[in-house]
Every structure is written in structure tokens, then in C-alpha cells.
Amino acid sequence: MVVRVAGPADSPTAVPFEMQGYLVDYSESYLAVFNTEHEPIELVNLELEASQEQAAYRVNLEPEEVIVFCKGPEALVVESIYSNGQEHQLAVSLLPGCPLNLRRPAGAAIRLQMQVAPRLDLVCPRTTATVHFGAKTAISASQSHGGVVPEVMADQSELMPG
């Protein structure tokens, strides 16, 4: 299935983001889409001495902060930041149009590890996510599974004729 996720309302630069995956769970309030493959398109290791910009991201190096901005069209995962002899594991996912502000000790050298990621595991509010495309199902819509897709569903269902 393909899920279209609207960017956060408080981010004026956020743009809708589409991601493929498997519907894992849903409720009145949330939608969960997971992926079995998480191979990044690109691994990025930056030794920052000045601001940098590439097609997928922009990193602004300010005197007291580092601002990482995901330009898209893929998501950006900020894995870690290294500064003043300490490494901090972050694993923060940024959707296109979203920034991440990190505190920078005054004038400290900064190293970032990131990856451009076409697929993520995603749990998001249904108010910001809609199913853009889905496949036919062999399970009756009247059957209730309490919002959780049973593990045996694929084994017990038959494919519908096309």
C-alpha cells in the first residue's frame, strides 16, 4: 500500500510524503505502516566546518546550533552527532520539509552521520495520513480483528480472481 503523510502543521516548509509499506495496525487515531527492507539510498558522513547543501538535505552550521533540513523527496535519518569527544545516538527520522535543531557547544567541531531512506517504519496520526493506494482483499470487511491484522490472515486467505 502507499500512504500519503501530510507534513507537520507547524512546519511551513513541510510537503506531503508518500511511502510504501505493509499496513500493520490501525485504529481510530493512528495508522502503522512497516517495511521489511530498510536499505538506505545513501549513507552520509559529514565533518562540518561550514554549512552544506546537497539534493536531499541542507545542514546549517550556526555558532550555537546545527540545523538539519530534509529537502526530500526521500526521508532523512539523522543517526548520530559527534561533538567535543562525545557521540550521541539520535536515530531521528525527518520527513521532507522538516527541520531538526541540535544544540552546538560554542564553536565545536561537528560530525554527523545520516542516511537518505526511501522506506521507514511509520506510526502516524490518521488526521495526517491517508491510504493513497491499496490492493484487493480476500477478507470480508465485516470481519473484525480489533484493528490488528492477524498473523495468520495471509495463510488462511485465498487470492481473489483478478
HELIX and SHEET records of a PDB file:
HELIX    1   1 MET A  153  GLN A  156  1                                   4    
SHEET    1   A 3 PHE A  17  GLN A  20  0                                        
SHEET    2   A 3 VAL A   2  VAL A   5 -1                                        
SHEET    3   A 3 ALA A 129  PHE A 133 -1                                        
SHEET    1   B 3 TYR A  22  TYR A  26  0                                        
SHEET    2   B 3 TYR A  30  PHE A  34 -1                                        
SHEET    3   B 3 LEU A 122  PRO A 125 -1                                        
SHEET    1   C 4 GLU A  42  LEU A  48  0                                        
SHEET    2   C 4 ILE A 110  ALA A 117 -1                                        
SHEET    3   C 4 ALA A  75  SER A  83 -1                                        
SHEET    4   C 4 GLN A  86  LEU A  94 -1                                        
SHEET    1   D 4 GLN A  52  GLU A  53  0                                        
SHEET    2   D 4 TYR A  57  LEU A  61 -1                                        
SHEET    3   D 4 GLU A  65  CYS A  70 -1                                        
SHEET    4   D 4 PRO A  99  ARG A 103 -1                                        
END                                                                             
